[in-house]
């Protein structure tokens, strides 16, 4: 950072940067929805492209955070929210990668879990978008996102219950990994919701 930048630091809009990242994460999950509806190389690429774009948004945010002396939110909250939002789309990408590696297609449980994940990601994106202007409404969206984590847990257990009725052990192991990635993504969505609620409580 140059002397001018140190004396007159450029203002970074971290609210907008977090919103862009949350929106990109939602786009990644929507791409995953398309992939599990129609598993083909084009739709797989769509998920991977969104994951790369999300990583770039996070890279820029972290670089700006590292060079900012004053931030509108706690630095730890900005960093943590950025991280868990990025994790959501990372798990989407991992799901696609492993479906291709394992050569397995989506089943009804996986599609249901992806749909739940999409709903939660939408609530997070909506929350972050209005976090600065309408913090209490943002917290309502965050609370709704947490309800989808509960729905995911039920769907995950139902998927495992059906899976363990099968006799093909290799298939069972493959699908369990995929289910777990989606469950982990929902956990990250829940973590994002918790951070949003914490930010609101600190600022109001």
Backbone as a printed PyTorch tensor [residue, N CA C, xyz], in Angstrom:
tensor([[[  0.8450,  -1.1810,   0.0000],
         [  0.0000,   0.0000,   0.0000],
         [  0.8850,   1.2360,   0.0000]],

        [[  0.6000,   2.2200,  -0.9090],
         [  1.3990,   3.4150,  -1.0110],
         [  1.1040,   4.4100,   0.0940]],

        [[  1.9430,   5.4820,   0.1420],
         [  1.7900,   6.5010,   1.1850],
         [  0.4350,   7.1890,   1.0880]],

        [[  0.0250,   7.5180,  -0.1350],
         [ -1.2700,   8.1840,  -0.3170],
         [ -2.3960,   7.3070,   0.2060]],

        [[ -2.2980,   6.0110,  -0.0700],
         [ -3.3280,   5.0790,   0.3860],
         [ -3.3450,   4.9970,   1.9110]],

        [[ -2.1730,   5.1300,   2.5140],
         [ -2.1060,   5.0720,   3.9780],
         [ -2.7220,   6.3230,   4.6090]],

        [[ -2.4670,   7.4850,   3.9810],
         [ -2.9690,   8.7440,   4.5420],
         [ -4.4490,   8.9350,   4.2200]],

        [[ -4.8150,   8.6120,   2.9750],
         [ -6.2020,   8.7380,   2.5430],
         [ -6.6970,   7.3740,   2.0690]],

        [[ -6.9940,   6.4950,   2.9970],
         [ -7.3660,   5.1290,   2.6110],
         [ -8.6340,   5.0850,   1.7720]],

        [[ -8.6020,   4.2600,   0.7320],
         [ -9.7750,   4.0720,  -0.1200],
         [-10.8660,   3.3690,   0.6750]],

        [[-12.0740,   3.8970,   0.5530],
         [-13.1830,   3.3020,   1.3020],
         [-13.6480,   2.0210,   0.6110]],

        [[-13.7240,   0.9570,   1.3580],
         [-14.2110,  -0.3160,   0.8310],
         [-15.6310,  -0.5420,   1.3300]],

        [[-16.4850,  -0.9430,   0.4400],
         [-17.8750,  -1.2190,   0.8110],
         [-17.9910,  -2.7070,   1.1300]],

        [[-17.7110,  -3.0510,   2.3620],
         [-17.7100,  -4.4630,   2.7350],
         [-19.1160,  -5.0550,   2.7400]],

        [[-20.1140,  -4.2380,   2.9980],
         [-21.4860,  -4.7390,   2.9030],
         [-21.7730,  -5.2150,   1.4780]],

        [[-21.3910,  -4.3870,   0.5020],
         [-21.6250,  -4.7470,  -0.9000],
         [-20.7950,  -5.9610,  -1.3020]],

        [[-19.5820,  -6.0410,  -0.7970],
         [-18.7220,  -7.1710,  -1.1350],
         [-19.2650,  -8.4740,  -0.5600]],

        [[-19.7460,  -8.4130,   0.6710],
         [-20.3530,  -9.6080,   1.2700],
         [-21.6240,  -9.9980,   0.5350]],

        [[-22.3950,  -8.9900,   0.1220],
         [-23.6240,  -9.2770,  -0.6190],
         [-23.3180,  -9.9360,  -1.9600]],

        [[-22.2970,  -9.4260,  -2.6420],
         [-21.9060, -10.0240,  -3.9200],
         [-21.4740, -11.4690,  -3.7300]],

        [[-20.7710, -11.7220,  -2.6500],
         [-20.3110, -13.0840,  -2.3830],
         [-21.4830, -14.0110,  -2.0650]],

        [[-22.4350, -13.5360,  -1.2520],
         [-23.5980, -14.3600,  -0.9130],
         [-24.4580, -14.6280,  -2.1450]],

        [[-24.5880, -13.6240,  -3.0140],
         [-25.3530, -13.8090,  -4.2500],
         [-24.6680, -14.8160,  -5.1670]],

        [[-23.3460, -14.7520,  -5.2230],
         [-22.6020, -15.7060,  -6.0600],
         [-22.7250, -17.1200,  -5.5060]],

        [[-22.7380, -17.2440,  -4.1950],
         [-22.9350, -18.5560,  -3.5790],
         [-24.3020, -19.1160,  -3.9520]],

        [[-25.3210, -18.2570,  -3.9160],
         [-26.6570, -18.6890,  -4.3340],
         [-26.6440, -19.1350,  -5.7900]],

        [[-25.9580, -18.3890,  -6.6450],
         [-25.8590, -18.7810,  -8.0550],
         [-25.2090, -20.1570,  -8.1860]],

        [[-24.2260, -20.4250,  -7.3400],
         [-23.5810, -21.7340,  -7.3660],
         [-24.5310, -22.8480,  -6.9850]],

        [[-25.3750, -22.6040,  -5.9840],
         [-26.3440, -23.6230,  -5.5750],
         [-27.4180, -23.7910,  -6.6370]],

        [[-27.8300, -22.7020,  -7.2640],
         [-28.8050, -22.8100,  -8.3540],
         [-28.2170, -23.6020,  -9.5210]],

        [[-26.9230, -23.4360,  -9.7630],
         [-26.2570, -24.2410, -10.7920],
         [-26.2380, -25.7120, -10.3890]],

        [[-26.0710, -25.9720,  -9.0990],
         [-26.1140, -27.3560,  -8.6100],
         [-27.5050, -27.9520,  -8.7960]],

        [[-28.5370, -27.1470,  -8.5830],
         [-29.9090, -27.6140,  -8.8330],
         [-30.0470, -28.0650, -10.2790]],

        [[-29.5360, -27.2520, -11.2050],
         [-29.6150, -27.6200, -12.6240],
         [-28.8430, -28.9020, -12.9020]],

        [[-27.7010, -29.0630, -12.2330],
         [-26.8990, -30.2630, -12.4640],
         [-27.6120, -31.5170, -11.9830]],

        [[-28.2150, -31.4740, -10.8000],
         [-28.8620, -32.6920, -10.2960],
         [-30.1630, -32.9790, -11.0480]],

        [[-30.7270, -31.9550, -11.6880],
         [-31.8920, -32.1920, -12.5440],
         [-31.4610, -32.7970, -13.8740]],

        [[-30.3510, -32.2900, -14.4120],
         [-29.8200, -32.7790, -15.6870],
         [-28.3070, -32.9070, -15.5680]],

        [[-27.8210, -34.0610, -15.1070],
         [-26.3760, -34.2300, -14.9160],
         [-25.6490, -34.3760, -16.2540]],

        [[-24.9930, -33.3230, -16.6870],
         [-24.2050, -33.3830, -17.9130],
         [-22.9890, -32.4720, -17.7500]],

        [[-22.0000, -32.5980, -18.6330],
         [-20.7680, -31.8070, -18.4840],
         [-21.0080, -30.3030, -18.4770]],

        [[-21.9600, -29.8410, -19.2690],
         [-22.2340, -28.4000, -19.3140],
         [-22.7270, -27.8850, -17.9620]],

        [[-23.6480, -28.6120, -17.3540],
         [-24.1630, -28.1840, -16.0530],
         [-23.1310, -28.3630, -14.9420]],

        [[-22.2780, -29.3720, -15.0810],
         [-21.1800, -29.5310, -14.1150],
         [-20.2350, -28.3370, -14.1960]],

        [[-19.9280, -27.9150, -15.4130],
         [-19.0590, -26.7530, -15.6110],
         [-19.6880, -25.5020, -15.0100]],

        [[-21.0150, -25.4140, -15.0840],
         [-21.6930, -24.2570, -14.5140],
         [-21.4310, -24.1190, -13.0290]],

        [[-21.4570, -25.2300, -12.3150],
         [-21.1780, -25.2040, -10.8730],
         [-19.7210, -24.8200, -10.6260]],

        [[-18.8220, -25.4150, -11.3840],
         [-17.3960, -25.1490, -11.1770],
         [-17.0370, -23.6980, -11.4900]],

        [[-17.6770, -23.1410, -12.5170],
         [-17.4320, -21.7360, -12.8510],
         [-17.8780, -20.8180, -11.7190]],

        [[-19.0440, -21.1000, -11.1590],
         [-19.5470, -20.2720, -10.0570],
         [-18.6470, -20.3880,  -8.8280]],

        [[-18.1180, -21.5700,  -8.5940],
         [-17.2270, -21.7520,  -7.4500],
         [-15.9520, -20.9370,  -7.6300]],

        [[-15.4080, -20.9120,  -8.8430],
         [-14.2030, -20.1210,  -9.1050],
         [-14.4850, -18.6280,  -8.9570]],

        [[-15.6420, -18.2020,  -9.4620],
         [-16.0120, -16.7900,  -9.3380],
         [-16.1890, -16.4020,  -7.8700]],

        [[-16.7800, -17.2920,  -7.0970],
         [-16.9610, -17.0310,  -5.6660],
         [-15.6150, -16.9400,  -4.9570]],

        [[-14.6880, -17.8040,  -5.3240],
         [-13.3520, -17.7660,  -4.7240],
         [-12.6600, -16.4380,  -5.0140]],

        [[-12.8540, -15.9240,  -6.2200],
         [-12.2250, -14.6550,  -6.5820],
         [-12.8220, -13.5010,  -5.7720]],

        [[-14.1330, -13.5150,  -5.5860],
         [-14.7650, -12.4810,  -4.7660],
         [-14.2240, -12.5210,  -3.3400]],

        [[-14.0590, -13.7100,  -2.8160],
         [-13.5120, -13.8250,  -1.4530],
         [-12.0600, -13.3610,  -1.4110]],

        [[-11.2910, -13.6880,  -2.4270],
         [ -9.8830, -13.2710,  -2.4540],
         [ -9.7780, -11.7480,  -2.3980]],

        [[-10.5930, -11.0740,  -3.1910],
         [-10.5730,  -9.6090,  -3.2120],
         [-11.0040,  -9.0470,  -1.8600]],

        [[-12.0530,  -9.6280,  -1.2880],
         [-12.5300,  -9.1530,   0.0160],
         [-11.4400,  -9.2910,   1.0800]],

        [[-10.7880, -10.4360,   1.1140],
         [ -9.7530, -10.6650,   2.1260],
         [ -8.5760,  -9.7170,   1.9240]],

        [[ -8.2200,  -9.4700,   0.6670],
         [ -7.1250,  -8.5360,   0.3920],
         [ -7.4860,  -7.1360,   0.8730]],

        [[ -8.7130,  -6.6970,   0.5850],
         [ -9.1430,  -5.3750,   1.0380],
         [ -9.2630,  -5.3180,   2.5590]],

        [[ -9.7220,  -6.3880,   3.1480],
         [ -9.8390,  -6.4230,   4.6060],
         [ -8.4620,  -6.3050,   5.2580]],

        [[ -7.4930,  -6.9420,   4.6400],
         [ -6.1320,  -6.9360,   5.1860],
         [ -5.4980,  -5.5500,   5.1370]],

        [[ -5.9420,  -4.7130,   4.1810],
         [ -5.3340,  -3.3900,   4.0120],
         [ -6.2270,  -2.2600,   4.5070]],

        [[ -7.3060,  -2.5880,   5.1920],
         [ -8.2200,  -1.5610,   5.7060],
         [ -7.9680,  -1.3330,   7.1920]],

        [[ -7.8770,  -0.0610,   7.5550],
         [ -7.6720,   0.2770,   8.9640],
         [ -8.9910,   0.3470,   9.7190]],

        [[-10.0400,   0.7870,   9.0200],
         [-11.3560,   0.9340,   9.6360],
         [-12.3600,   0.1370,   8.8200]],

        [[-13.2010,  -0.6190,   9.4910],
         [-14.2310,  -1.4120,   8.8150],
         [-15.5870,  -1.1380,   9.4640]],

        [[-16.6750,  -1.2490,   8.6920],
         [-18.0070,  -0.9470,   9.2310],
         [-18.5320,  -2.0160,  10.1820]],

        [[-17.9320,  -3.1820,  10.1220],
         [-18.2840,  -4.3050,  10.9950],
         [-17.0070,  -4.8140,  11.6520]],

        [[-17.1510,  -5.6150,  12.6710],
         [-15.9710,  -6.2610,  13.2400],
         [-15.2350,  -7.0310,  12.1510]],

        [[-13.9330,  -6.8730,  12.1070],
         [-13.1380,  -7.5630,  11.0960],
         [-13.3620,  -9.0720,  11.1660]],

        [[-13.4570,  -9.5770,  12.3970],
         [-13.6520, -11.0160,  12.5720],
         [-14.9840, -11.4720,  11.9760]],

        [[-16.0050, -10.6300,  12.0910],
         [-17.3120, -10.9870,  11.5350],
         [-17.2870, -10.9740,  10.0110]],

        [[-16.6280,  -9.9770,   9.4420],
         [-16.5070,  -9.9180,   7.9790],
         [-15.7860, -11.1590,   7.4680]],

        [[-14.6610, -11.4640,   8.1030],
         [-13.8710, -12.6230,   7.6760],
         [-14.6700, -13.9140,   7.8310]],

        [[-15.3260, -14.0750,   8.9740],
         [-16.0470, -15.3230,   9.2450],
         [-17.2390, -15.4980,   8.3190]],

        [[-17.9970, -14.4220,   8.0850],
         [-19.1560, -14.5300,   7.1990],
         [-18.7150, -14.8380,   5.7760]],

        [[-17.6590, -14.1760,   5.3340],
         [-17.1200, -14.4510,   4.0000],
         [-16.6920, -15.9090,   3.8690]],

        [[-16.0560, -16.4210,   4.9060],
         [-15.5510, -17.8050,   4.8580],
         [-16.6790, -18.8190,   4.7560]],

        [[-17.6980, -18.6910,   5.6230],
         [-18.7450, -19.7200,   5.6290],
         [-19.6120, -19.6330,   4.3790]],

        [[-19.8170, -18.4210,   3.8560],
         [-20.5700, -18.2790,   2.6100],
         [-19.8110, -18.9470,   1.4630]],

        [[-18.5010, -18.7800,   1.4530],
         [-17.6840, -19.4300,   0.4240],
         [-17.7070, -20.9470,   0.5770]],

        [[-17.7350, -21.4180,   1.8040],
         [-17.7820, -22.8650,   2.0450],
         [-19.0200, -23.5060,   1.4210]],

        [[-20.1360, -22.7800,   1.4160],
         [-21.3810, -23.3400,   0.8750],
         [-21.1930, -23.7530,  -0.5780]],

        [[-20.6620, -22.8410,  -1.3890],
         [-20.4890, -23.1540,  -2.8090],
         [-19.3210, -24.1200,  -3.0190]],

        [[-18.3490, -24.1060,  -2.1100],
         [-17.2660, -25.0990,  -2.1920],
         [-17.8280, -26.5170,  -2.0640]],

        [[-18.7560, -26.7110,  -1.1400],
         [-19.3610, -28.0360,  -0.9780],
         [-20.1970, -28.4190,  -2.1980]],

        [[-20.8260, -27.4370,  -2.8200],
         [-21.5670, -27.7210,  -4.0520],
         [-20.6190, -28.2360,  -5.1270]],

        [[-19.4790, -27.5760,  -5.2560],
         [-18.4900, -27.9880,  -6.2470],
         [-17.9300, -29.3750,  -5.9410]],

        [[-17.6600, -29.6360,  -4.6690],
         [-17.1590, -30.9520,  -4.2700],
         [-18.1770, -32.0400,  -4.5800]],

        [[-19.4450, -31.7410,  -4.3810],
         [-20.5020, -32.7120,  -4.6950],
         [-20.4700, -33.0960,  -6.1660]],

        [[-20.3540, -32.0940,  -7.0330],
         [-20.2960, -32.3640,  -8.4750],
         [-19.0390, -33.1540,  -8.8210]],

        [[-17.9060, -32.7230,  -8.2940],
         [-16.6470, -33.4270,  -8.5680],
         [-16.7530, -34.9110,  -8.2140]],

        [[-17.2990, -35.1910,  -7.0410],
         [-17.3260, -36.5830,  -6.5890],
         [-18.4070, -37.3940,  -7.2990]],

        [[-19.4910, -36.7580,  -7.7100],
         [-20.4690, -37.4860,  -8.5210],
         [-19.8350, -37.9420,  -9.8320]],

        [[-18.9850, -37.0900, -10.3960],
         [-18.3000, -37.4590, -11.6380],
         [-17.2440, -38.5360, -11.3780]],

        [[-16.4900, -38.3830, -10.3080],
         [-15.4450, -39.3640,  -9.9890],
         [-16.0540, -40.7250,  -9.6640]],

        [[-17.1010, -40.7120,  -8.8430],
         [-17.7330, -41.9610,  -8.4110],
         [-18.6390, -42.5620,  -9.4820]],

        [[-18.9570, -41.7430, -10.4970],
         [-19.8530, -42.1810, -11.5760],
         [-21.2090, -42.6200, -11.0200]],

        [[-21.7790, -41.7460, -10.1980],
         [-23.1260, -41.9810,  -9.6730],
         [-24.0020, -40.7870, -10.0250]],

        [[-25.2830, -41.0660, -10.1990],
         [-26.2350, -40.0100, -10.5040],
         [-27.0230, -39.6010,  -9.2720]],

        [[-27.7740, -38.5240,  -9.3780],
         [-28.5780, -38.0690,  -8.2430],
         [-29.7790, -38.9760,  -8.0140]],

        [[-30.1640, -39.1300,  -6.7550],
         [-31.4010, -39.8330,  -6.4310],
         [-32.3880, -38.8290,  -5.8430]],

        [[-33.5520, -39.2970,  -5.4450],
         [-34.5850, -38.3800,  -4.9530],
         [-34.1350, -37.6650,  -3.6870]],

        [[-33.3740, -38.3450,  -2.8470],
         [-32.9200, -37.7220,  -1.6050],
         [-31.9150, -36.6090,  -1.8910]],

        [[-31.0100, -36.8600,  -2.8010],
         [-30.0140, -35.8510,  -3.1240],
         [-30.6810, -34.6220,  -3.7310]],

        [[-31.6480, -34.8370,  -4.6010],
         [-32.3710, -33.7010,  -5.1940],
         [-33.1130, -32.9050,  -4.1250]],

        [[-33.7240, -33.6060,  -3.1950],
         [-34.4380, -32.9140,  -2.1150],
         [-33.4710, -32.0890,  -1.2720]],

        [[-32.3240, -32.6540,  -0.9730],
         [-31.3470, -31.9470,  -0.1480],
         [-30.7970, -30.7180,  -0.8650]],

        [[-30.5750, -30.8340,  -2.1550],
         [-30.0940, -29.6880,  -2.9260],
         [-31.1480, -28.5820,  -2.9550]],

        [[-32.4080, -28.9580,  -3.0660],
         [-33.4780, -27.9590,  -3.0680],
         [-33.5510, -27.2390,  -1.7220]],

        [[-33.3920, -27.9730,  -0.6410],
         [-33.3710, -27.3510,   0.6920],
         [-32.1900, -26.3890,   0.8000]],

        [[-31.0520, -26.8120,   0.2880],
         [-29.8600, -25.9720,   0.3250],
         [-30.0800, -24.6780,  -0.4550]],

        [[-30.7540, -24.7890,  -1.5930],
         [-31.0540, -23.5980,  -2.4020],
         [-31.9110, -22.6080,  -1.6190]],

        [[-32.9150, -23.1130,  -0.9290],
         [-33.7980, -22.2300,  -0.1570],
         [-33.0320, -21.5210,   0.9550]],

        [[-32.1610, -22.2560,   1.6220],
         [-31.3570, -21.6390,   2.6710],
         [-30.3930, -20.6030,   2.1210]],

        [[-29.7590, -20.9110,   0.9910],
         [-28.8140, -19.9770,   0.3770],
         [-29.5130, -18.7050,  -0.0730]],

        [[-30.7510, -18.8450,  -0.5290],
         [-31.5160, -17.6560,  -0.9290],
         [-31.7910, -16.7620,   0.2790]],

        [[-32.1400, -17.3570,   1.3970],
         [-32.3900, -16.5600,   2.6050],
         [-31.1200, -15.8330,   3.0530]],

        [[-29.9910, -16.5140,   2.9670],
         [-28.7270, -15.8780,   3.3450],
         [-28.4130, -14.7180,   2.4050]],

        [[-28.5780, -14.9310,   1.1020],
         [-28.3130, -13.8620,   0.1340],
         [-29.2330, -12.6720,   0.3740]],

        [[-30.5020, -12.9460,   0.6370],
         [-31.4560, -11.8640,   0.9100],
         [-31.0870, -11.1210,   2.1890]],

        [[-30.6340, -11.8570,   3.1930],
         [-30.2580, -11.2370,   4.4670],
         [-29.0610, -10.3080,   4.3030]],

        [[-28.0340, -10.7900,   3.6280],
         [-26.8120,  -9.9940,   3.4920],
         [-27.0670,  -8.7580,   2.6350]],

        [[-27.9450,  -8.8820,   1.6530],
         [-28.2480,  -7.7690,   0.7560],
         [-28.7930,  -6.5580,   1.5210]],

        [[-29.5620,  -6.7980,   2.5730],
         [-30.1960,  -5.6920,   3.3000],
         [-29.6380,  -5.5360,   4.7160]],

        [[-28.5130,  -6.1650,   4.9650],
         [-27.9540,  -6.1740,   6.3190],
         [-27.6750,  -4.7650,   6.8390]],

        [[-27.1840,  -3.8970,   5.9900],
         [-26.8600,  -2.5310,   6.4090],
         [-28.1110,  -1.6770,   6.5750]],

        [[-29.0180,  -1.7520,   5.6100],
         [-30.1720,  -0.8500,   5.5940],
         [-31.3140,  -1.3100,   6.4850]],

        [[-31.5570,  -2.6140,   6.5120],
         [-32.6880,  -3.1590,   7.2670],
         [-32.2220,  -4.3600,   8.0950]],

        [[-31.4280,  -4.0980,   9.1160],
         [-30.8110,  -5.2060,   9.8600],
         [-31.8090,  -6.1700,  10.4920]],

        [[-32.9230,  -5.6560,  10.9930],
         [-33.8650,  -6.5550,  11.6660],
         [-34.5860,  -7.4700,  10.6670]],

        [[-34.8560,  -6.9560,   9.4730],
         [-35.4360,  -7.8130,   8.4320],
         [-34.3930,  -8.8290,   7.9730]],

        [[-33.1430,  -8.3890,   7.9180],
         [-32.0540,  -9.3160,   7.5790],
         [-32.0040, -10.4600,   8.5790]],

        [[-32.2090, -10.1420,   9.8500],
         [-32.1770, -11.1880,  10.8650],
         [-33.3450, -12.1540,  10.6870]],

        [[-34.4900, -11.6590,  10.2400],
         [-35.6230, -12.5500,   9.9660],
         [-35.2640, -13.5460,   8.8680]],

        [[-34.6010, -13.0560,   7.8230],
         [-34.1500, -13.9620,   6.7550],
         [-33.1600, -14.9920,   7.3070]],

        [[-32.2830, -14.5400,   8.1890],
         [-31.2980, -15.4540,   8.7770],
         [-31.9840, -16.5400,   9.5950]],

        [[-33.0100, -16.1570,  10.3300],
         [-33.7510, -17.1410,  11.1290],
         [-34.4530, -18.1440,  10.2190]],

        [[-35.0000, -17.6640,   9.1010],
         [-35.6100, -18.5840,   8.1320],
         [-34.5570, -19.5470,   7.5810]],

        [[-33.3570, -19.0310,   7.3270],
         [-32.2750, -19.8900,   6.8200],
         [-31.9660, -21.0060,   7.8100]],

        [[-32.0140, -20.6920,   9.0920],
         [-31.7370, -21.7020,  10.1120],
         [-32.7790, -22.8140,  10.0870]],

        [[-34.0070, -22.4800,   9.7260],
         [-35.0490, -23.5160,   9.6650],
         [-34.7440, -24.5310,   8.5710]],

        [[-34.0650, -24.0840,   7.5100],
         [-33.7270, -25.0130,   6.4340],
         [-32.5980, -25.9540,   6.8430]],

        [[-31.7730, -25.5280,   7.7770],
         [-30.7590, -26.4510,   8.2990],
         [-31.4360, -27.5950,   9.0510]],

        [[-32.4970, -27.2720,   9.7750],
         [-33.2600, -28.3210,  10.4630],
         [-33.9130, -29.2640,   9.4600]],

        [[-34.4480, -28.6890,   8.3740],
         [-35.0550, -29.5110,   7.3250],
         [-34.0100, -30.4070,   6.6700]],

        [[-32.8040, -29.8710,   6.4940],
         [-31.7300, -30.6610,   5.8940],
         [-31.3560, -31.8370,   6.7840]],

        [[-31.3230, -31.6120,   8.0820],
         [-30.9670, -32.6930,   8.9980],
         [-31.9630, -33.8460,   8.8920]],

        [[-33.2400, -33.5060,   8.7990],
         [-34.2630, -34.5450,   8.6540],
         [-34.1110, -35.2750,   7.3220]],

        [[-33.8720, -34.5100,   6.2610],
         [-33.7020, -35.1150,   4.9370],
         [-32.4610, -36.0020,   4.8980]],

        [[-31.4040, -35.5650,   5.5580],
         [-30.1570, -36.3310,   5.6120],
         [-30.3690, -37.6650,   6.3120]],

        [[-31.0600, -37.6500,   7.4390],
         [-31.3100, -38.8920,   8.1680],
         [-32.2280, -39.8240,   7.3850]],

        [[-33.2180, -39.2530,   6.6970],
         [-34.1090, -40.0750,   5.8710],
         [-33.3340, -40.7160,   4.7250]],

        [[-32.4160, -39.9480,   4.1400],
         [-31.5990, -40.4760,   3.0460],
         [-30.7210, -41.6250,   3.5270]],

        [[-30.1080, -41.4580,   4.6930],
         [-29.2670, -42.5240,   5.2320],
         [-30.0880, -43.7620,   5.5730]],

        [[-31.2720, -43.5600,   6.1130],
         [-32.1250, -44.6970,   6.4690],
         [-32.4480, -45.5320,   5.2390]],

        [[-32.7820, -44.8690,   4.1280],
         [-33.0530, -45.5950,   2.8860],
         [-31.7860, -46.2370,   2.3350]],

        [[-30.6890, -45.5080,   2.4180],
         [-29.4320, -45.9970,   1.8570],
         [-28.9770, -47.2790,   2.5400]],

        [[-29.1340, -47.3510,   3.8540],
         [-28.6460, -48.5070,   4.5980],
         [-29.5300, -49.7420,   4.4420]],

        [[-30.6130, -49.6010,   3.6990],
         [-31.4300, -50.7670,   3.3630],
         [-30.8730, -51.5120,   2.1520]],

        [[-29.9310, -50.8740,   1.4610],
         [-29.3630, -51.4800,   0.2610],
         [-28.2860, -52.4950,   0.6340]],

        [[-27.8810, -53.2630,  -0.3540],
         [-26.8480, -54.2820,  -0.1210],
         [-25.5340, -53.9720,  -0.8370]],

        [[-25.5550, -52.9720,  -1.7270],
         [-24.3490, -52.5940,  -2.4710],
         [-23.5140, -51.6430,  -1.6100]],

        [[-22.5160, -52.2000,  -0.9490],
         [-21.7360, -51.4170,   0.0120],
         [-20.9850, -50.2670,  -0.6470]],

        [[-20.4150, -50.5070,  -1.8160],
         [-19.6480, -49.4580,  -2.4960],
         [-20.5520, -48.2790,  -2.8410]],

        [[-21.7250, -48.5900,  -3.3750],
         [-22.6850, -47.5280,  -3.7000],
         [-23.0880, -46.7700,  -2.4370]],

        [[-23.3030, -47.4930,  -1.3660],
         [-23.6890, -46.8640,  -0.1040],
         [-22.6280, -45.8700,   0.3640]],

        [[-21.3690, -46.2570,   0.2680],
         [-20.2890, -45.3790,   0.7060],
         [-20.2080, -44.1240,  -0.1600]],

        [[-20.3920, -44.3000,  -1.4620],
         [-20.3520, -43.1500,  -2.3700],
         [-21.4660, -42.1570,  -2.0500]],

        [[-22.6810, -42.6580,  -1.9280],
         [-23.8180, -41.7720,  -1.7010],
         [-23.7570, -41.1220,  -0.3230]],

        [[-23.2510, -41.8490,   0.6480],
         [-23.1400, -41.2580,   1.9860],
         [-22.2220, -40.0430,   1.9610]],

        [[-21.1450, -40.1260,   1.1880],
         [-20.2430, -38.9830,   1.0680],
         [-20.9530, -37.7910,   0.4410]],

        [[-21.7300, -38.0490,  -0.6000],
         [-22.4460, -36.9610,  -1.2680],
         [-23.4730, -36.3320,  -0.3370]],

        [[-24.2240, -37.1590,   0.3610],
         [-25.1910, -36.6320,   1.3230],
         [-24.4890, -35.7780,   2.3810]],

        [[-23.3270, -36.2310,   2.7980],
         [-22.6140, -35.5270,   3.8630],
         [-22.1380, -34.1510,   3.3940]],

        [[-21.7120, -34.0590,   2.1400],
         [-21.3040, -32.7540,   1.6120],
         [-22.4620, -31.7620,   1.6690]],

        [[-23.6400, -32.2110,   1.2800],
         [-24.7970, -31.3160,   1.2830],
         [-25.2070, -30.9530,   2.7040]],

        [[-25.1220, -31.9180,   3.6050],
         [-25.4080, -31.6300,   5.0080],
         [-24.4080, -30.6210,   5.5700]],

        [[-23.1390, -30.7720,   5.2030],
         [-22.1170, -29.8240,   5.6510],
         [-22.3680, -28.4270,   5.0910]],

        [[-22.8230, -28.3720,   3.8340],
         [-23.1440, -27.0740,   3.2330],
         [-24.2610, -26.3860,   4.0050]],

        [[-25.2590, -27.1600,   4.4190],
         [-26.3550, -26.5980,   5.2150],
         [-25.8540, -26.1300,   6.5760]],

        [[-24.8990, -26.8460,   7.1450],
         [-24.2910, -26.4020,   8.4060],
         [-23.6220, -25.0420,   8.2330]],

        [[-22.9770, -24.8300,   7.0890],
         [-22.3240, -23.5420,   6.8230],
         [-23.3660, -22.4410,   6.6390]],

        [[-24.4750, -22.7820,   6.0210],
         [-25.5630, -21.8130,   5.8890],
         [-26.0850, -21.4120,   7.2660]],

        [[-26.2040, -22.3810,   8.1470],
         [-26.6350, -22.1080,   9.5180],
         [-25.6100, -21.2290,  10.2350]],

        [[-24.3370, -21.5010,  10.0090],
         [-23.2830, -20.6810,  10.6170],
         [-23.3510, -19.2450,  10.1020]],

        [[-23.6160, -19.0910,   8.7980],
         [-23.7680, -17.7470,   8.2330],
         [-24.9340, -17.0170,   8.8870]],

        [[-26.0310, -17.7330,   9.0850],
         [-27.1980, -17.1360,   9.7380],
         [-26.8590, -16.6820,  11.1550]],

        [[-26.1030, -17.4850,  11.8690],
         [-25.7080, -17.1170,  13.2320],
         [-24.8410, -15.8620,  13.2510]],

        [[-23.9280, -15.7590,  12.2970],
         [-23.0610, -14.5780,  12.2270],
         [-23.8840, -13.3370,  11.9070]],

        [[-24.8310, -13.4780,  10.9760],
         [-25.6980, -12.3470,  10.6290],
         [-26.4850, -11.8800,  11.8500]],

        [[-27.0480, -12.8140,  12.5830],
         [-27.7970, -12.4580,  13.7950],
         [-26.8950, -11.7680,  14.8110]],

        [[-25.6770, -12.2470,  14.9440],
         [-24.7270, -11.6400,  15.8710],
         [-24.3840, -10.2140,  15.4540]],

        [[-24.1800, -10.0050,  14.1570],
         [-23.8860,  -8.6630,  13.6440],
         [-25.0330,  -7.7100,  13.9650]],

        [[-26.2490,  -8.1650,  13.7380],
         [-27.4220,  -7.3200,  14.0000],
         [-27.5100,  -6.9780,  15.4850]],

        [[-27.3010,  -7.9600,  16.3280],
         [-27.3920,  -7.7220,  17.7700],
         [-26.3230,  -6.7330,  18.2480]],

        [[-25.1510,  -6.7830,  17.6290],
         [-24.0780,  -5.8610,  18.0180],
         [-24.3450,  -4.4310,  17.5590]],

        [[-25.0530,  -4.2970,  16.4390],
         [-25.1820,  -2.9810,  15.8040],
         [-26.4810,  -2.2600,  16.1370]],

        [[-27.3940,  -2.9210,  16.8590],
         [-28.6810,  -2.2770,  17.1460],
         [-28.9370,  -2.2220,  18.6440]]])
